[in-house]
Amino acid sequence: MEKVMCIECPAELLQGLHVNVERLAEMVKLEAAIALFRKGSISSGMAARWLDMPRAAFLFKAMEQGAALLEDSSDDFRRETPCCCDCLLQHHAVHRPVVHWST
C-alpha cells in the first residue's frame, strides 16, 4: 500500500528553480532516497524500488553525489561488485563513442 506525502511549496521556489511541481517532486524524492541511503536508513535496493529504477542506476546516481558504495568490508565487496560491474558496463555501452575506420 502506497502512502502519499504532501509538502508545502511556495510558488517562488518553483519559479526560482524553473521547474513545475511534478519535476520538483521527482527531485525531492531522489534527494531523499540518496540521503536515506547515505545514512544507512534504507538499502540501495529499497531506494531503487522506491524510485522505480534499476539498482545499478540508483547506485550510480548516489555515487555521483558522493555516497560511499562500500564500507570497506569483504561482505560489502562481494555483495556490491556484480552490481557495480553491471552499472559500469551499461554506462560504457551507452556513452562509448563509436569509431569508424575507413580503408
Number of C-alpha atoms within 10 A of each C-alpha: 2 4 4 5 5 6 7 5 10 8 10 9 13 14 10 8 10 11 13 12 13 9 13 16 14 12 13 12 15 19 15 13 23 25 17 15 21 19 11 10 11 14 16 22 16 13 24 19 13 12 15 10 12 14 21 22 18 22 24 17 15 21 14 10 13 11 16 13 18 14 9 9 8 10 10 12 14 11 11 15 13 11 15 18 12 14 19 14 12 14 14 11 10 9 9 9 8 6 6 6 5 4 3
